[in-house]
Amino acid sequence: MKRTYNFNAGPAAIPLAVLEKAQSELVDFNGTGMSVMELSHRSKSYEEVHNRASALLKELMGIPEEYEVLFLQGGASLQFAMIPMNFLKSETDAHFIMSGVWSEKAQSEASKIGNTNILASSKDDRYTYIPETFEDPAEGSYIHLTSNNTIYGTQWQDFPITKLPLIADMSSDIMSREFDVSRFSLIYAGAQKNLGPSGVTVVIVKKDMLAETNEQIPAILKYSTHSKQNSLYNTPPTFAIYMLSLVLEWIQEQGGLAAIEALNNKKASLLYDCIDQSGGFYSGHAEKTSRSAMNVTFTLKNEELTKAFIKESIESGFSGLGGHRSIGGCRASIYNAVPIEACQALADFMANFQKKHA
């Protein structure tokens, strides 16, 4: 079977080796005579999967001992509400750095719980850059940022050191590069970009933050509840966590985050070089200093050309290259599981399309 060149923004590509491993174990997992989807989440067989996923995440990301890893549900969207419900104290502000739609949604949800403040924003220029310059507040509950912006193709190149607890939505670039986890008090990420299929949300939270949990909210919405129960307070998304563990094993086999980051940079360079060398036939949406290594966004000279590009790309075996409806144009999401051969094929297609239509 010929595999499609998958550039979808999410749910996104999963490594073929992972899919094949899951396929081989689908009916009989580890000699249990059952699929992993059929195992009790209280069983020893599943417990090993659960704990293996947590241990691999800590090892690969270099997560310090003073942090806990939680496996939750509801995607990043539920985290937009859970974070202020747990940590936004009355009479203080939650501070937001606005770099796109997802930071807007996080701020909007928090504003329903308590006071919010916008520290910095790049909305003035259609979110083409990361607003890294801001006054570091000494008072407030926390500062929130979105590390990578799928719609606009921008990404934080480095992270700030802040006085207040720093919280990050890393749904679209977690596990794509090395960074210092200790700069953050809480990191969260929906799995469906770099970690596996949709259904599980990873939360990495500092233990001293857990002590600040608001006890006046429902138990299932408290981080401390899930921490005390090893993320087994209710039935977790067991198959998604199993797939997450397989993806983490695959990352380990590739050489860890250093190797993954180097490959991701090569993949991104193939496409950005094609854009930069096109003489304006293709135009990148993001400023060069804020470009994402995960989502390459660009436009063509007019809507007619854009439609032709999308049509011909589909005919050539590419999927997911249409830009988000809010900004149009095109977008290639090149998460970890997208092979460099797919990026080279896309760069070749872009060059040939330009020759044909210039």
LOKOL-307213 format. One line per 2 residues: their letters; for each residue x, y, z of N, C-alpha, C. Coordinates in steps of 0.2 Angstrom, whole numbers, plus 2048, in hexadecimal, padded with zeros to 3 digits. Example, Ala and Ser with C-alpha at 12.3 -4.5 7.8 and 13.67 -1.06 7.14 Angstrom:
# LOKOL-307213
as = 842 7E4 827 83E 7EA 827 842 7F0 827 | 840 7F5 823 844 7FB 824 840 800 827 $
//
This chain:
# LOKOL-307213
mk = 804 7FA 800 800 800 800 804 806 800 | 803 80B 7FC 806 811 7FB 804 816 801 $
rt = 808 818 805 806 81D 80B 806 824 808 | 800 827 80A 800 82F 808 805 833 80C $
yn = 807 838 809 80B 83D 80C 807 841 810 | 807 840 817 802 843 81C 805 849 81F $
fn = 802 84F 81D 804 855 820 7FE 858 824 | 7FA 854 826 7F4 857 82A 7F6 85A 831 $
ag = 7F3 85F 833 7F5 862 839 7F3 85F 83F | 7EE 85A 83F 7EC 856 845 7E5 854 845 $
pa = 7E3 84E 846 7E8 848 848 7ED 848 842 | 7F3 846 843 7F8 846 83F 7FC 840 83E $
ai = 801 840 83A 805 83A 838 807 836 83F | 807 82F 83E 80A 82B 844 80F 827 840 $
pl = 815 826 843 81A 822 840 818 81B 83E | 81A 819 838 817 813 835 819 80D 839 $
av = 81F 80D 83C 822 808 840 81D 807 846 | 81B 80D 849 816 80C 84F 810 809 84D $
le = 80D 80B 847 807 808 844 807 801 843 | 80D 7FF 841 80E 7F8 83F 80F 7F4 846 $
ka = 812 7F7 84B 813 7F3 851 80C 7F3 855 | 808 7F8 854 801 7F8 857 7FD 7F3 854 $
qs = 7FE 7F2 84D 7FA 7ED 849 7FC 7E6 84B | 802 7E5 84C 804 7DE 84E 802 7DC 855 $
el = 800 7E1 859 7FE 7DF 860 7F7 7E1 861 | 7F3 7E3 85C 7ED 7E5 85D 7E8 7E0 860 $
vd = 7E8 7D9 85E 7E4 7D4 860 7E6 7D1 866 | 7ED 7D0 867 7F0 7CD 86D 7F5 7D1 86F $
fn = 7F4 7D4 875 7FA 7D9 877 7FD 7D5 87D | 804 7D4 87B 808 7D1 880 806 7CA 883 $
gt = 803 7C6 87F 801 7C0 881 7FB 7C0 885 | 7F7 7C5 886 7F1 7C5 88A 7EB 7C2 887 $
gm = 7EB 7C1 880 7E5 7BF 87D 7E0 7C4 87C | 7E2 7CA 87D 7DE 7D0 87C 7E1 7D6 879 $
sv = 7DE 7DA 876 7E0 7E1 874 7E2 7E5 879 | 7E7 7E9 879 7E8 7EE 87E 7E2 7F2 87F $
me = 7DD 7F3 87A 7D7 7F7 87B 7D2 7F3 880 | 7D3 7ED 881 7CF 7E9 885 7D1 7E8 88C $
ls = 7D7 7EA 88D 7DA 7E9 894 7D7 7ED 899 | 7D6 7EB 89F 7D4 7EF 8A5 7D9 7F4 8A6 $
hr = 7D7 7FA 8A7 7DC 7FF 8A9 7DF 7FE 8B0 | 7DC 7F9 8B4 7DF 7F8 8BA 7E3 7F1 8BA $
sk = 7E4 7EF 8B4 7E8 7E8 8B3 7F0 7EA 8B3 | 7F3 7E5 8B5 7FB 7E5 8B5 7FD 7E6 8AE $
sy = 7FA 7E3 8A9 7FC 7E4 8A2 7FC 7EB 8A0 | 7F6 7EE 8A1 7F5 7F5 89F 7FA 7FA 8A3 $
ee = 7FA 7F8 8AA 7FE 7FD 8AE 805 7FD 8AC | 808 7F8 8A9 80F 7F8 8A6 80F 7FD 8A0 $
vh = 80A 7FD 89C 80A 801 896 80A 809 899 | 805 80A 89E 804 811 8A0 80B 813 8A3 $
nr = 80E 810 8A7 814 812 8AB 81A 812 8A6 | 81A 80E 8A1 81F 80E 89C 81F 815 898 $
as = 819 817 896 818 81D 893 81A 823 897 | 818 823 89D 81B 829 8A2 822 829 8A2 $
al = 825 823 8A3 82C 823 8A4 830 825 89E | 82E 823 898 831 825 892 831 82C 891 $
lk = 82B 82F 892 82A 836 892 82F 83A 896 | 830 838 89C 834 83B 8A1 83C 83A 89E $
el = 83D 834 89C 844 833 89A 846 837 893 | 841 837 88F 843 83B 888 843 842 889 $
mg = 83F 845 88D 83E 84C 88E 843 84F 894 | 846 84A 897 84A 84C 89D 846 850 8A2 $
ip = 840 84D 8A4 83B 850 8A9 83E 84F 8B0 | 83F 855 8B3 842 854 8BA 83E 850 8BF $
ee = 840 84E 8C4 83D 84A 8C9 837 84E 8CD | 838 855 8CD 832 859 8D0 82C 85A 8CC $
ye = 82C 856 8C6 826 857 8C2 822 850 8C2 | 81C 850 8C0 818 84A 8BF 815 84A 8B8 $
vl = 814 845 8B5 811 844 8AE 80A 841 8AF | 805 844 8AC 7FE 842 8AD 7FB 841 8A6 $
fl = 7F7 83C 8A5 7F4 83A 89F 7EC 83C 8A0 | 7EA 841 89D 7E3 843 89D 7DF 843 897 $
qg = 7D9 845 897 7D5 845 891 7D2 84C 88F | 7CF 84D 88A 7CC 853 888 7D0 858 884 $
ga = 7D6 856 882 7DB 85A 87E 7DD 860 881 | 7E0 865 87E 7E3 86B 880 7DD 86F 882 $
sl = 7D7 86F 87F 7D1 873 880 7CF 872 887 | 7CF 86C 88A 7CD 86B 891 7D2 86E 896 $
qf = 7D9 86E 894 7DE 871 898 7DD 879 898 | 7DA 87C 893 7D9 883 893 7D4 885 899 $
am = 7D0 880 89B 7CB 882 8A0 7CE 87F 8A7 | 7D1 879 8A7 7D4 876 8AD 7D9 87A 8B0 $
ip = 7DE 87D 8AC 7E3 881 8AF 7E1 887 8B3 | 7DC 88B 8B0 7DA 891 8B5 7D6 88E 8BB $
mn = 7D2 889 8BA 7CE 886 8BF 7D2 884 8C5 | 7D8 881 8C3 7DC 87F 8C8 7E1 884 8CB $
fl = 7E3 889 8C7 7E9 88D 8C9 7E8 894 8C9 | 7E2 897 8C6 7E1 89E 8C5 7DE 8A0 8CC $
ks = 7E2 8A4 8D0 7DF 8A6 8D6 7DB 8AC 8D6 | 7D6 8AD 8DA 7D3 8B4 8DA 7D7 8B9 8DC $
et = 7D5 8BF 8D9 7D9 8C5 8DA 7E0 8C5 8D7 | 7E2 8C0 8D2 7E8 8C0 8CF 7E6 8BF 8C7 $
da = 7EB 8C0 8C3 7EA 8BF 8BC 7EE 8B9 8B9 | 7EB 8B6 8B4 7EE 8B1 8B0 7F1 8B5 8AA $
hf = 7F7 8B5 8A9 7FA 8B9 8A3 7FB 8B5 89D | 7F9 8B8 897 7FA 8B4 891 7FE 8B7 88C $
im = 802 8B3 888 806 8B6 883 802 8B3 87D | 800 8B8 878 7FB 8B6 873 7FF 8B5 86D $
sg = 7FF 8AF 86A 802 8AE 864 7FE 8AA 85E | 7F8 8A9 860 7F3 8A6 85B 7EC 8A4 85E $
vw = 7E9 8A0 85A 7E2 89F 85C 7E2 89B 862 | 7E7 896 863 7E6 892 869 7E8 895 870 $
se = 7EC 89A 86F 7ED 89F 875 7E7 8A3 876 | 7E4 8A5 871 7DE 8A9 872 7D8 8A4 876 $
ka = 7D8 89E 874 7D3 89A 877 7D5 898 87E | 7DB 898 880 7DD 896 886 7DC 89D 88B $
qs = 7DD 8A2 888 7DB 8A9 88C 7D4 8AA 88D | 7D0 8A8 888 7C9 8A9 888 7C6 8A4 88D $
ea = 7C8 89E 88E 7C5 89A 893 7C7 89C 89A | 7CE 89E 89B 7D0 8A1 8A1 7CC 8A7 8A4 $
sk = 7CA 8AB 89F 7C6 8B1 8A0 7C0 8B0 8A3 | 7BD 8AA 8A2 7B7 8A8 8A5 7B7 8A5 8AD $
ig = 7BE 8A4 8AE 7BF 8A2 8B5 7C1 8A7 8BA | 7C5 8AC 8B7 7C8 8B1 8BB 7CB 8B7 8B6 $
nt = 7D0 8BB 8B9 7D3 8C0 8B6 7D8 8BE 8B1 | 7D9 8C1 8AB 7DE 8BF 8A7 7E1 8C6 8A4 $
ni = 7E7 8C5 8A2 7EB 8CB 89F 7EF 8C9 899 | 7EF 8CD 894 7F3 8CB 88E 7FA 8CF 88F $
la = 7FF 8CB 890 806 8CE 890 809 8D0 88A | 807 8CC 884 80A 8CE 87E 806 8CA 879 $
ss = 806 8CD 873 802 8CA 86D 805 8CC 866 | 805 8C7 862 807 8C8 85B 801 8C9 856 $
kd = 7FB 8CA 859 7F5 8CA 855 7F5 8D0 850 | 7F9 8D5 852 7FA 8DC 84F 7FC 8DA 848 $
dr = 800 8D5 847 803 8D3 840 801 8CC 83E | 7FA 8CA 83F 7F7 8C4 83D 7FB 8BE 840 $
yt = 7FE 8BF 846 801 8B9 849 807 8B6 845 | 80B 8BB 842 810 8B9 83E 817 8B8 842 $
yi = 817 8B9 848 81D 8B9 84C 81B 8B7 853 | 820 8B5 857 81F 8B3 85E 821 8BA 862 $
pe = 81C 8BC 866 81D 8C2 86A 822 8C1 870 | 828 8C0 86F 82D 8BE 875 82E 8C4 87A $
tf = 82D 8CA 878 82F 8CF 87C 829 8D1 880 | 829 8D1 887 824 8D3 88B 827 8D5 892 $
ed = 823 8D8 896 825 8DA 89D 823 8D4 8A1 | 828 8D1 8A5 827 8CB 8A9 824 8CD 8AF $
pa = 81D 8CB 8B0 81A 8CD 8B6 81C 8C9 8BD | 81C 8CD 8C2 81E 8CA 8C9 818 8C7 8CC $
eg = 812 8CA 8CA 80C 8C8 8CE 807 8C4 8C9 | 803 8C0 8CB 7FF 8BC 8C7 7FF 8B4 8C9 $
sy = 7FA 8B1 8C6 7FA 8A9 8C7 7FF 8A6 8C3 | 7FF 8A7 8BC 804 8A4 8B8 804 8A8 8B1 $
ih = 809 8A6 8AD 80A 8A8 8A6 809 8A2 8A1 | 805 8A3 89C 803 89E 897 805 8A0 890 $
lt = 809 89B 88D 80A 89C 886 809 896 882 | 809 896 87B 808 891 877 80E 890 873 $
sn = 812 88A 873 818 88A 871 819 88A 869 | 814 887 866 814 887 85F 80C 888 85C $
nt = 80C 88C 857 805 88E 854 804 88B 84E | 800 885 84E 7FF 881 848 7FC 885 842 $
iy = 7F7 88A 843 7F4 88E 83E 7F8 892 83B | 7FD 896 83E 801 89B 83C 808 899 83A $
gt = 80A 893 83D 811 891 83B 816 895 83F | 815 897 845 81A 89A 849 81B 896 84F $
qw = 821 897 852 824 892 858 829 896 85C | 828 895 862 82D 898 867 834 895 866 $
qd = 839 899 864 840 896 863 843 895 86A | 842 899 86F 844 898 876 83F 89A 87B $
fp = 83F 898 881 83A 899 885 83C 89E 88B | 838 8A2 88D 83A 8A7 892 83B 8A4 899 $
it = 83E 8A8 89D 83F 8A6 8A4 83B 8AB 8A8 | 836 8A9 8AC 831 8AE 8AE 831 8AD 8B6 $
kl = 82E 8B2 8B9 82E 8B2 8C1 828 8AE 8C3 | 822 8AE 8BF 81C 8AB 8C1 81D 8A4 8BD $
pl = 819 89F 8C0 818 898 8BC 817 899 8B5 | 81B 896 8B1 81A 896 8AA 816 88F 8A7 $
ia = 811 890 8A3 80D 88B 8A1 80D 88B 899 | 80D 885 896 80E 885 88F 809 880 88C $
dm = 806 882 887 802 87D 882 807 87B 87D | 80A 875 87D 80E 872 878 80B 86D 874 $
ss = 805 86D 873 801 868 86F 805 866 868 | 807 86B 865 809 86A 85E 811 86A 85D $
di = 815 86A 863 81C 869 862 820 866 867 | 81C 863 86C 81F 85F 871 822 859 86E $
ms = 828 857 871 82C 851 86E 82F 853 868 | 82F 859 865 832 85A 85F 839 85D 860 $
re = 83B 85F 866 842 862 867 844 862 86E | 84A 863 870 84C 864 877 84A 86B 87A $
fd = 849 86B 880 848 871 884 848 870 88B | 849 875 88F 849 874 896 842 874 89A $
vs = 840 86E 89C 83A 86E 89F 839 872 8A5 | 83F 873 8A8 83E 876 8AF 83C 87E 8AE $
rf = 83C 880 8A8 83A 887 8A8 832 888 8A9 | 82F 882 8A9 828 882 8A9 825 87F 8AF $
sl = 81F 881 8B1 81C 87E 8B7 817 879 8B5 | 814 87A 8AF 80F 875 8AC 810 876 8A4 $
iy = 810 870 8A1 810 86F 89A 80A 86A 898 | 806 86C 893 801 867 891 801 866 889 $
ag = 7FF 861 887 7FF 85F 880 7FA 85A 87E | 7F6 85B 879 7F2 856 876 7F6 852 872 $
aq = 7F5 84B 872 7F9 847 86F 7FA 846 867 | 7F5 849 864 7F3 848 85D 7F8 84B 858 $
kn = 7FD 84E 85A 802 851 855 809 84D 855 | 80C 84C 85B 813 849 85B 813 843 860 $
lg = 80D 841 864 80D 83C 869 809 836 867 | 805 836 862 801 831 860 7FA 833 85E $
ps = 7F5 82F 85F 7EE 830 85D 7EB 835 862 | 7E5 838 860 7E2 83C 864 7DF 838 86A $
gv = 7DD 83B 870 7DA 838 875 7DD 838 87C | 7E4 83A 87C 7E7 83B 882 7EB 841 882 $
tv = 7EB 845 888 7EE 84B 889 7F4 84A 88E | 7FA 84C 88C 7FF 84B 891 800 852 895 $
vi = 800 851 89B 801 857 8A0 808 856 8A4 | 80C 85A 8A4 813 85A 8A8 812 860 8AC $
vk = 812 85E 8B3 810 864 8B8 815 863 8BE | 817 869 8C0 81C 869 8C6 818 867 8CC $
kd = 81B 863 8D0 818 861 8D6 815 867 8DB | 819 86C 8DB 817 872 8DF 811 875 8DD $
ml = 810 875 8D6 80A 878 8D3 804 873 8D6 | 805 86D 8D6 7FF 869 8D8 7FD 86B 8DF $
ae = 801 86D 8E3 7FF 86F 8EA 7FB 875 8EA | 7FB 879 8E4 7F7 87F 8E4 7F0 87E 8E1 $
tn = 7EE 877 8DF 7E8 876 8DC 7E2 878 8E0 | 7DD 87B 8DD 7D7 87E 8E0 7D3 877 8E2 $
eq = 7D1 877 8E8 7CE 871 8EA 7C6 872 8EA | 7C4 877 8E7 7BD 878 8E7 7BA 877 8E0 $
ip = 7BD 873 8DC 7BA 871 8D5 7B9 86A 8D5 | 7B5 867 8D0 7B4 860 8D0 7BB 85C 8D0 $
ai = 7BA 856 8D3 7C0 852 8D4 7C4 850 8CD | 7C0 84F 8C8 7C3 84D 8C1 7C6 853 8BE $
lk = 7C5 859 8C0 7C8 85F 8BD 7CE 861 8C1 | 7D0 85D 8C6 7D6 85F 8CA 7DC 85B 8C8 $
ys = 7E1 85F 8C7 7E7 85B 8C5 7EA 857 8CB | 7E9 859 8D1 7EB 855 8D7 7E7 84E 8D7 $
th = 7E1 84E 8D5 7DD 848 8D5 7E1 843 8D0 | 7E3 845 8CA 7E6 840 8C6 7ED 83F 8C8 $
sk = 7F0 843 8CB 7F7 842 8CD 7F7 83C 8D3 | 7F2 83D 8D7 7F2 838 8DD 7F0 831 8DA $
qn = 7EC 831 8D5 7EA 82A 8D2 7EE 828 8CC | 7F4 82B 8CB 7F8 829 8C5 7F4 829 8BE $
sl = 7F0 82E 8BE 7EC 82F 8B8 7E7 829 8B7 | 7E5 826 8BC 7E1 820 8BB 7DA 822 8C0 $
yn = 7D9 828 8C1 7D3 82A 8C5 7CD 827 8C2 | 7CC 828 8BB 7C7 825 8B7 7CA 821 8B1 $
tp = 7C7 81E 8AD 7CA 81A 8A8 7CD 81E 8A3 | 7D4 81D 8A2 7D8 822 89E 7D7 81F 896 $
pt = 7D9 823 891 7D9 821 88A 7DE 81C 889 | 7DD 816 88B 7E2 811 88B 7E6 810 885 $
fa = 7E2 80F 87F 7E5 80E 879 7EA 814 877 | 7E7 81A 878 7EB 820 876 7F2 820 87A $
iy = 7F2 81E 880 7F8 81E 885 7FC 818 882 | 7FA 813 880 7FE 80D 87D 801 810 877 $
ml = 7FD 813 873 800 816 86D 806 81B 86E | 804 81F 873 809 824 875 810 821 877 $
sl = 80F 81B 87B 815 818 87D 819 815 877 | 816 813 872 819 810 86C 81D 816 868 $
vl = 819 81C 868 81C 822 865 823 824 869 | 822 824 86F 828 825 873 82E 821 872 $
ew = 82C 81A 872 831 815 870 835 816 869 | 830 818 865 833 81A 85E 838 820 85E $
iq = 836 825 862 83A 82B 863 841 829 866 | 841 825 86B 847 822 86E 84B 81F 869 $
eq = 848 81B 865 84C 817 860 84F 81C 85A | 84C 821 859 84F 826 854 855 82A 857 $
gg = 856 829 85E 85C 82D 861 85A 832 866 | 853 832 867 851 837 86C 84F 83E 869 $
la = 84E 843 86D 84C 849 86B 851 84D 867 | 858 84C 869 85D 84F 865 85D 84D 85E $
ai = 85C 847 85C 85B 844 856 855 847 852 | 850 846 856 849 848 853 849 850 851 $
ea = 84C 854 855 84D 85B 854 851 85D 84E | 856 859 84D 85B 85A 847 857 858 841 $
ln = 853 853 841 850 851 83B 84A 856 83A | 847 858 83F 841 85D 83E 844 863 83B $
nk = 84A 865 83D 84C 86B 83A 84E 86A 832 | 851 864 831 852 863 82A 84C 863 825 $
ka = 846 860 828 840 860 825 83D 867 823 | 83E 86B 829 83B 872 828 83F 876 823 $
sl = 846 875 823 84A 878 81E 849 877 817 | 847 871 816 845 86F 80F 83F 873 80C $
ly = 83A 874 810 834 878 80E 836 87F 80E | 839 882 814 83A 889 814 83F 88B 80F $
dc = 844 887 80D 848 889 808 844 889 801 | 840 885 800 83C 885 7FA 838 88C 7FA $
id = 835 88E 7FF 831 894 800 836 89A 7FE | 83B 89A 802 840 8A0 801 843 8A1 7FB $
qs = 844 89B 7F7 847 89B 7F1 842 89C 7EB | 83C 89D 7EC 837 89D 7E7 836 8A4 7E4 $
gg = 839 8A9 7E6 839 8AF 7E3 832 8B2 7E4 | 82F 8B0 7EA 828 8B3 7EB 822 8AF 7E9 $
fy = 824 8AA 7E5 81E 8A6 7E3 81B 8A3 7E9 | 81F 8A1 7EE 81C 89F 7F5 81E 8A4 7FA $
sg = 81A 8A5 7FE 81B 8AA 804 819 8A7 80A | 81E 8A7 80F 81D 8A4 815 819 8A9 81A $
ha = 815 8A6 81E 810 8AB 822 814 8AD 828 | 819 8A9 82B 81C 8AB 831 823 8AE 830 $
ek = 824 8B3 834 82B 8B6 834 830 8B1 835 | 836 8B2 831 83B 8AD 831 83E 8AB 838 $
ts = 83E 8B0 83D 841 8AF 843 83C 8AB 848 | 835 8AA 845 830 8A7 849 82E 8A1 846 $
rs = 831 89F 841 82E 899 83D 82E 892 841 | 829 88F 840 828 888 843 82B 883 83F $
am = 82E 87E 843 831 878 840 82B 873 83F | 825 874 842 820 86F 841 81B 871 83C $
nv = 819 877 83B 814 879 836 817 87F 832 | 817 87D 82B 81A 881 826 814 884 823 $
tf = 813 88B 824 80D 88E 821 80F 893 81B | 80C 893 816 80E 897 810 808 899 80C $
tl = 808 89E 808 803 8A0 803 806 8A0 7FC | 802 8A0 7F7 804 8A1 7F0 801 8A7 7EE $
kn = 802 8A9 7E8 801 8B0 7E5 7F9 8B2 7E5 | 7F5 8AD 7E4 7EE 8AE 7E4 7EA 8A8 7E6 $
ee = 7E4 8A9 7E7 7DF 8A3 7E9 7DF 89E 7E4 | 7DF 8A0 7DD 7DE 89B 7D8 7E4 896 7D8 $
lt = 7EA 899 7D9 7F0 895 7D9 7F0 890 7E0 | 7EE 893 7E5 7ED 88F 7EB 7E9 889 7EA $
ka = 7E3 88A 7E7 7DE 885 7E6 7E2 87F 7E1 | 7E5 882 7DC 7E9 87D 7D8 7EE 879 7DB $
fi = 7F2 87D 7E0 7F7 879 7E4 7F4 874 7E8 | 7EE 875 7EB 7EB 870 7F0 7E9 86A 7EB $
ke = 7E5 86C 7E6 7E3 867 7E2 7E8 862 7DF | 7ED 865 7DC 7F3 861 7D9 7F7 85D 7DF $
si = 7F7 860 7E5 7FB 85C 7EA 7F7 856 7EC | 7F0 856 7EC 7EC 851 7EE 7ED 84B 7E9 $
es = 7ED 84D 7E2 7EE 849 7DD 7F5 845 7DD | 7F9 849 7E0 800 846 7E0 802 842 7E7 $
gf = 7FC 841 7EB 7FD 83D 7F1 7FF 840 7F7 | 7FE 847 7F7 7FF 84B 7FD 7F8 84C 801 $
sg = 7F8 84C 808 7F2 84D 80B 7F3 853 811 | 7EE 857 811 7EE 85C 817 7F2 863 816 $
lg = 7F3 865 80F 7F7 86A 80E 7F3 871 80E | 7EC 871 80F 7E8 877 80F 7E9 87A 815 $
gh = 7EA 881 815 7EB 885 81B 7E5 885 81F | 7E5 888 825 7DF 888 82A 7DB 88D 827 $
rs = 7D4 88C 828 7CF 891 824 7D0 898 827 | 7D3 899 82C 7D3 8A0 82F 7D8 8A4 82B $
ig = 7DD 8A1 828 7E2 8A5 825 7E3 8A3 81D | 7E1 89D 81C 7E1 89B 815 7E8 898 813 $
gc = 7EA 898 80D 7F0 896 80A 7F2 88F 80B | 7F8 88D 80D 7FA 886 80D 7FD 885 814 $
ra = 7FD 87F 816 801 87D 81C 803 876 81C | 80A 875 81D 80D 86E 81D 80E 86D 825 $
si = 80B 868 828 80D 866 82F 812 860 82F | 818 862 831 81D 85D 830 81F 85A 837 $
yn = 81A 857 83B 81C 855 841 821 84F 841 | 823 84C 847 828 847 847 827 842 843 $
av = 821 83F 842 820 839 83E 820 83A 837 | 820 840 834 821 842 82D 828 841 82B $
pi = 829 83C 827 830 83A 825 833 840 820 | 83A 840 820 83D 845 81C 83C 844 815 $
ea = 83A 83E 813 839 83C 80C 832 840 80A | 82E 840 80E 827 844 80D 829 84B 80C $
cq = 82D 84E 810 82F 855 80F 832 857 809 | 837 852 807 83B 853 801 836 852 7FB $
al = 831 84E 7FB 82C 84D 7F6 828 853 7F5 | 826 856 7FB 822 85C 7FB 826 862 7F8 $
ad = 82D 863 7FA 831 868 7F7 832 867 7EF | 832 861 7ED 833 860 7E6 82C 862 7E2 $
fm = 827 860 7E5 820 862 7E3 81F 869 7E2 | 821 86D 7E8 821 874 7E8 825 877 7E2 $
an = 82B 875 7E1 82F 877 7DC 82C 876 7D5 | 82A 870 7D4 827 86E 7CD 820 872 7CC $
fq = 81C 873 7D1 816 877 7D1 818 87E 7CF | 81D 881 7D2 81F 888 7D0 821 888 7C9 $
kk = 825 884 7C6 827 884 7BF 822 883 7BB | 81D 87F 7BD 817 87E 7B8 812 885 7B8 $
ha = 812 888 7BE 80D 88E 7BE 810 895 7BF | 817 895 7BF 81A 89C 7BF 818 8A0 7B9 $
//
